[in-house]
Amino acid sequence: MLRQLASVLVSLFLVFGAAHAQDGSGASSETNGQRTSVDLLLDVIEDDAARAELIERLRGADAVPPDAPGDVIVETLSDGTVPPEDASFGRRIALVTQQAAEDVVGWGMRFWRQLTRAPEVFGGLSGGEAGVLVEALKDLALVIASTVVVFFALRWLGKSLYADMSASARDGGVARTAMLFTASAVIDAVIVILAWGAGYALAILALGEFGQIGIRQTLYLNAFLLVEMAKVAVRLVLSPSATSLRPLPIGDRAASYLSSRINLIVGVVGYGQLLVVPIINSNVSFAAGRAVSALIAVAVLGFAIWLVLRNRRSVTYWLLGEDAGPRSAAPEGTADPAPVRGRRARGALAYLARHWHWPALAYLLALFVIVMLRPGDAVFQTFLASGQVLVVGLLGFAASGFISRTMVSGVSLPARLSDRVPLLQGRLNAFVPRMLFVLRLVIFAGVVLLALNAIGLIDLRGWLVSQFGLRFTGMILSVSLVLLVSFGLWLALTSWVDYRLNPEFGSVATARERTLLTLLRNAATIALVIITLMFVLAEIGLDIAPLLASAGVLGLAIGFGAQKMVQDIITGIFIQFENAMNVGDVVTVGGVTGTVERLTIRSASLRDLHGVFHIIPFSSVDMVSNYVKDYGYFVCDMGVAYREDVEEAKQAMLDAFAELKGDPDQADGILDELEWFGVNSFGDSAVMLRARIKCVPGRQWGIGRAYNGVLKTVFDARNIEIPFPHQTVYFGETKDGQTQSVKVDMETPTAPA
């Protein structure tokens, strides 16, 4: 459309220009032949009739007849020709690539011409710039001296405070270190603001007319504030005087070395662009200011290139997590890389660590080209963007290093909390590393995006404030908040259950409480997972109403298809409500007797006397026999011979019970006196006497075995017969009373020799 509009304008200009030339009788043919399109355009604009006709034609050019076909976009080549529609596909591709190649060559030639003319920027230097700067420094000497003296005095007073804060952070935890780190940054910034305020007060109250301040003084004070605040950010990351507050895993010498060099670059660029260049612009010329700006940028870039080349080996050793090697291999001042053990790079990371200086040098050379081609404000903007990239990269690396150290060391809870909730630390150490890994990825992505935004490749702010950006960012934050809240609720619930089941603290949980709390934890976990999933799906824009309806239909289908499972669950719920059995009880369920080891909403798991493990679904349970509900009885059925006196046997049983109660190991399990029931039945060879002992639930079998032992001893001592089965041998006889004779062989024992 732009090409069509341009063609229309040019054609109209030519038409009206030619018409105007024909009407103008005073112009010669030679002069008309040399007139440019701009002259023709001016003629059309100055002629009211021609201008009105041009406007009408432009309005008519935008109208499209109703039956006209749609606009056709026609690609033109660099020479203005249009590829024929009937040309072959290969020819059309060749024409397009030819145009692309010519465009690239043309751009390269233009770039080279601009680059060859770049040194002309220094032609703006007249030689008098040094004198102007000296005069400006004389005017600013008192303000500079006052701000510097106040600043260094406050910094000197704060050094002892920084040392105390570093020592406190060394002995404290993560929370204290974070608080001290923030406090050190605030104190450093306050020192800069106080020095800046002192300079402003001196300039307004003591220098010149009272209540007024010169423009040069304002330039210096603003430059001081911005530059020193940038240095505060550098000191915040490197912390050269506070080892324990340093977020980067580097040594003291390396931190001091980097801090001094980076602060030097920040000072030269900041004061040069914010103070020197404006003074040169206003007192010499803008061309001289551009030249000084370019000169400062070239000097800083040269210094940065020298730093990269000088320290490339030390940085490589540090990135690889290795020692600095021989002293000859490490440049002076950086022989303390403080490698991070366990963080050895491999593969592509190792290759990047060994050749990191090449991308850095390429970036610096690109900045050099930008400085030479676009001097002036573009230089300061370029360096400002580079500083943002550096600060963002250092902060991201520091945060990533802190997260890595946290992942390695794990979460350590206080001893009192670990004793009360023994499983909490394990759960946190299972979750926190995964969360920190995701956070590291987020930090990496954020650093890359901020760096690209700083150098102008993307518009991060515009994307964030766009409708899609706001919706996407809000979705990410909402989903993260839902997941975090859900995990917090699950962690609080499980920790409370663990604390309630811990017998070392508080009241000891009963068997019923243990069973119900375990079921509550499992059911709440399932419900929380389902609810969280629904919230997450709703936050990412999915309509969960059809999903809920489908889930209802699916649940109904599963209910019909899995009736046995539904019966298991419903029966299990009623069994738990009725408190029929709990974990640890001895029960008979489904014809199996054993100890309950596990209860779910669907089944009971028992282990019998022989150690066999049984899983019994509740749908097969029609009766539960619990042997340890509230209390238990040992029923003693004692058989005595028919010849024995019942009262004598009763007294023996009572005496045996009294002896059993005297045993301290058994006395605490007996709840009541012996219950005597009397003669229960007449057996084939014995009279059955019954008694019963009430016991603590679960102790009746042990107490019963102990009572049987004592009773056997008492009966033996009193010669009370405990009969065994007797048999009467009958040989039979005839009707007249005769029977079969039996020969008995009696052996006479011989006397010993």
TAMODA-V400525 format. One record per backbone hydrogen bond with DSSP energy under -0.5 kcal/mol. NH is the residue of the N-H (numbers start at 0). CO is the residue of the C=O. E is the energy in kcal/mol with one decimal. If there is no record, write none. Layout:
BEGIN
nh=<NH;NH>
co=<CO;CO>
e=<E;E>
END
This chain:
BEGIN
nh=<4;5;6;7;8;9;10;11;12;13;14;15;16;17;18;19;20;21;22;23;24;26;31;32;33;33;34;39;40;41;42;43;44;45;46;47;50;51;52;53;54;55;56;57;58;59;60;61;62;62;67;72;73;74;76;79;82;86;91;92;93;94;95;96;97;98;99;100;101;102;103;104;105;106;107;108;109;110;111;112;113;114;115;116;117;119;120;121;122;123;124;131;132;133;134;135;136;137;138;139;140;140;143;144;145;146;147;148;149;150;151;152;153;154;155;156;157;158;159;160;161;162;163;164;165;166;167;168;169;170;171;176;177;178;179;180;181;182;183;184;185;186;187;188;189;190;191;192;193;194;195;196;197;198;199;200;201;202;203;204;205;206;210;211;211;217;218;219;220;221;222;223;224;225;226;227;228;229;230;231;232;233;234;235;236;237;238;241;244;245;246;247;249;250;253;254;255;256;257;258;259;260;261;262;263;264;265;266;267;268;269;270;271;272;273;274;275;276;278;279;280;281;282;283;284;288;289;290;291;292;293;294;295;296;297;298;299;300;301;302;303;304;305;306;307;308;309;310;311;314;315;316;317;318;319;320;320;321;328;329;333;340;342;348;350;351;352;353;354;355;357;358;359;360;361;362;363;364;365;366;367;368;369;370;371;372;373;378;379;380;381;382;383;384;385;386;387;388;389;390;391;392;393;394;395;396;397;398;399;400;401;402;403;404;405;406;407;408;409;412;417;418;419;420;423;424;426;427;428;429;430;431;434;435;436;437;438;439;440;441;442;443;444;445;446;447;448;449;450;451;452;453;454;455;456;457;459;462;463;464;465;469;470;471;472;473;474;475;476;477;478;479;480;481;482;483;484;485;486;487;488;489;490;491;492;493;494;495;496;497;498;499;500;501;501;502;504;513;514;515;516;517;518;519;520;521;522;523;524;525;526;527;528;529;530;531;532;533;534;535;536;537;538;539;540;541;543;546;547;548;549;550;551;552;553;554;555;556;557;558;559;560;561;562;565;566;567;568;569;570;571;572;573;574;575;576;577;578;579;583;584;586;586;587;588;588;589;591;593;594;595;596;596;597;599;603;604;605;605;606;607;610;613;613;615;615;616;617;619;620;621;624;625;626;626;628;629;630;631;633;634;635;635;636;637;637;639;640;643;648;649;650;651;652;653;654;655;656;657;658;659;660;661;662;663;665;666;667;668;669;670;670;671;674;675;676;676;677;679;680;682;682;686;687;687;688;688;689;690;691;692;694;695;696;698;702;703;704;705;706;707;708;709;710;711;712;713;714;715;716;717;718;719;720;722;728;729;733;736;739;744;745;746;748>
co=<0;1;2;3;4;5;6;7;8;9;10;11;12;13;14;15;16;17;18;19;22;23;27;28;29;30;31;35;36;37;38;39;40;41;42;45;46;47;48;49;50;51;52;53;54;55;56;57;58;59;64;70;71;72;80;76;74;83;87;88;89;90;91;92;93;94;95;96;97;98;99;100;101;102;103;104;105;106;107;108;109;110;111;112;114;116;117;118;119;120;121;127;128;129;130;131;132;133;134;135;136;137;139;140;141;142;143;144;145;146;147;148;149;150;151;152;153;154;155;156;157;158;159;160;161;162;163;164;165;166;167;172;173;174;175;176;177;178;179;180;181;182;183;184;185;186;187;188;189;190;191;192;193;194;195;196;197;198;199;200;201;201;203;203;208;213;214;215;216;217;218;219;220;221;222;223;224;225;226;227;228;229;230;231;232;233;234;238;241;242;244;236;247;335;335;250;251;252;253;254;255;256;257;258;259;260;261;262;263;264;265;266;267;268;269;270;270;271;274;275;276;277;278;279;279;284;285;286;287;288;289;290;291;292;293;294;295;296;297;298;299;300;301;302;303;304;305;306;308;310;311;312;313;314;315;316;317;316;325;325;330;338;339;345;346;347;348;349;350;352;354;354;355;356;357;358;359;360;361;362;363;364;365;366;367;368;369;375;375;376;377;378;379;380;381;382;383;384;385;386;387;388;389;390;391;392;393;394;395;396;397;398;399;400;401;402;403;404;405;410;413;414;415;416;420;420;422;423;424;425;426;427;430;431;432;433;434;435;436;437;438;439;440;441;442;443;444;445;446;447;448;449;450;452;451;451;457;458;459;460;461;465;466;467;468;469;470;471;472;473;474;475;476;477;478;479;480;481;482;483;484;485;486;487;488;489;490;491;492;493;494;495;496;497;498;500;501;509;510;511;512;513;514;515;516;517;518;519;520;521;522;523;524;525;526;527;528;529;530;531;532;533;534;535;537;536;541;542;543;544;545;546;547;548;549;550;551;552;553;554;555;556;557;559;561;562;563;564;565;566;567;568;569;570;571;572;573;575;574;595;581;584;593;624;586;591;622;588;586;606;584;594;604;604;602;615;597;603;613;594;611;607;605;611;603;613;614;601;616;617;619;587;623;585;624;625;627;628;694;692;632;633;690;634;635;688;686;720;640;644;645;646;647;648;649;650;651;652;653;654;655;656;657;659;661;662;662;663;665;666;668;693;693;691;673;674;689;689;687;687;680;685;639;680;685;637;686;677;635;674;633;631;668;629;695;698;699;700;701;702;703;704;705;706;707;708;709;710;711;712;713;715;714;718;720;726;727;737;733;731;742;743;744;746>
e=<-2.6;-2.6;-2.5;-2.5;-2.6;-2.7;-2.6;-2.7;-2.9;-2.7;-2.8;-3.0;-2.2;-2.7;-2.5;-2.5;-2.1;-2.2;-1.9;-1.6;-1.0;-0.7;-2.1;-1.8;-0.7;-0.9;-1.0;-1.8;-2.4;-2.4;-2.3;-2.2;-2.3;-2.4;-1.6;-0.6;-2.7;-2.4;-2.4;-2.3;-2.2;-2.2;-2.4;-2.5;-2.2;-2.4;-2.0;-0.9;-0.5;-0.7;-1.6;-0.5;-0.6;-0.6;-3.1;-1.9;-0.7;-1.5;-2.2;-2.2;-2.4;-2.7;-2.2;-2.7;-2.4;-2.2;-2.4;-2.7;-2.3;-2.3;-2.4;-2.5;-2.5;-2.6;-2.5;-2.4;-2.3;-2.6;-2.4;-2.3;-2.3;-2.4;-2.6;-1.4;-1.0;-1.3;-2.4;-1.5;-1.5;-1.2;-1.5;-1.6;-2.3;-2.4;-2.4;-2.3;-2.6;-1.9;-1.8;-1.8;-0.7;-0.6;-3.0;-2.8;-2.3;-2.4;-2.5;-2.6;-2.4;-2.4;-2.8;-2.1;-2.3;-2.5;-2.2;-2.0;-1.8;-0.9;-0.6;-0.6;-2.5;-2.2;-2.2;-2.3;-2.3;-2.3;-2.4;-2.2;-1.8;-1.3;-0.7;-2.1;-2.5;-2.2;-2.7;-2.5;-2.2;-2.4;-2.5;-1.8;-2.3;-2.6;-2.4;-2.3;-2.4;-2.0;-1.6;-2.3;-2.5;-2.2;-2.5;-2.7;-2.3;-2.1;-2.2;-2.6;-2.3;-2.4;-2.3;-2.5;-2.1;-1.4;-2.4;-0.6;-1.9;-2.0;-2.5;-2.5;-2.6;-2.4;-2.3;-2.9;-2.3;-2.4;-2.7;-2.4;-1.8;-1.9;-2.1;-1.9;-1.8;-1.8;-3.0;-2.2;-1.5;-2.6;-2.6;-0.9;-0.7;-1.4;-0.6;-0.8;-2.0;-0.8;-0.6;-2.1;-2.6;-2.5;-2.7;-2.5;-2.2;-2.0;-2.7;-2.3;-1.7;-2.1;-2.7;-2.6;-2.5;-2.6;-2.7;-2.4;-1.8;-2.5;-2.7;-1.6;-2.1;-2.8;-1.7;-2.4;-2.6;-2.0;-1.8;-2.5;-1.1;-2.0;-2.4;-2.1;-2.7;-2.5;-2.5;-2.5;-2.6;-2.3;-2.6;-2.2;-2.5;-2.6;-2.4;-2.1;-2.5;-2.6;-2.0;-2.1;-2.3;-2.3;-2.2;-2.0;-0.5;-2.1;-1.7;-2.7;-2.2;-2.7;-2.2;-0.7;-0.7;-2.6;-0.8;-0.9;-1.7;-0.8;-1.4;-1.3;-2.1;-2.4;-2.3;-2.0;-1.4;-0.7;-0.9;-0.7;-1.5;-2.9;-2.5;-2.3;-2.3;-2.6;-2.2;-2.1;-2.0;-2.3;-2.2;-2.5;-2.2;-2.3;-2.7;-1.1;-1.0;-2.5;-2.2;-2.5;-2.6;-2.4;-2.2;-2.6;-2.2;-2.3;-2.5;-2.9;-2.8;-2.5;-2.6;-2.8;-2.6;-2.6;-2.8;-2.8;-2.6;-2.6;-2.4;-2.3;-2.4;-2.4;-2.1;-2.4;-2.0;-2.6;-2.5;-0.5;-2.5;-2.3;-1.6;-2.7;-1.3;-0.5;-1.9;-2.5;-2.4;-1.2;-1.5;-3.4;-2.2;-3.0;-2.1;-2.0;-2.2;-2.4;-1.9;-2.2;-2.6;-2.5;-2.6;-2.7;-2.7;-2.3;-2.5;-2.7;-2.4;-2.5;-2.3;-2.2;-1.9;-0.7;-2.1;-1.0;-0.8;-2.2;-2.4;-2.2;-0.7;-2.8;-2.2;-3.0;-2.9;-2.6;-2.1;-2.4;-2.6;-2.5;-2.7;-2.5;-2.4;-2.6;-2.6;-2.5;-2.8;-2.5;-2.4;-2.4;-2.5;-2.6;-2.8;-2.5;-2.6;-2.6;-2.1;-2.2;-2.3;-2.5;-2.5;-2.5;-2.0;-0.6;-0.7;-0.7;-1.1;-2.5;-2.2;-2.8;-2.8;-1.9;-2.3;-2.6;-2.3;-2.1;-2.9;-2.8;-2.0;-2.0;-2.5;-2.6;-2.2;-2.1;-2.6;-2.6;-2.3;-2.1;-2.4;-2.6;-2.4;-2.1;-2.3;-2.0;-0.9;-2.2;-0.7;-0.6;-2.8;-2.4;-2.8;-2.5;-2.3;-2.3;-3.0;-2.8;-2.2;-2.4;-2.8;-2.4;-2.0;-2.5;-2.6;-0.6;-2.1;-2.8;-2.4;-2.4;-2.7;-2.6;-2.4;-2.2;-1.9;-2.4;-2.1;-2.3;-2.3;-0.9;-2.1;-2.8;-2.1;-0.7;-2.4;-2.4;-0.5;-2.8;-0.8;-1.7;-2.4;-2.6;-3.0;-0.5;-2.9;-1.4;-2.5;-2.3;-2.9;-0.5;-3.0;-1.8;-2.3;-1.7;-4.1;-0.5;-3.2;-0.5;-0.6;-2.0;-1.5;-1.4;-0.6;-2.3;-0.6;-3.2;-0.6;-0.5;-0.8;-2.8;-2.2;-2.5;-0.6;-0.6;-3.1;-0.7;-0.7;-3.4;-2.2;-1.4;-1.5;-2.0;-2.6;-2.4;-1.8;-2.0;-2.2;-2.5;-2.2;-1.8;-2.2;-2.2;-1.9;-2.3;-1.0;-1.5;-0.6;-1.2;-2.1;-0.7;-1.2;-1.4;-0.5;-2.7;-0.9;-3.0;-0.7;-0.5;-2.3;-1.0;-3.4;-1.2;-0.6;-3.4;-3.2;-2.8;-0.6;-3.8;-0.6;-2.8;-2.1;-2.2;-2.2;-3.7;-2.3;-0.5;-2.6;-2.5;-2.2;-1.9;-2.0;-2.6;-2.2;-1.7;-2.1;-2.7;-2.0;-1.6;-2.1;-2.5;-2.0;-2.1;-1.8;-0.9;-2.7;-0.6;-0.8;-0.6;-0.5;-3.5;-1.6;-0.6;-0.5;-0.8;-0.6;-0.6>
END
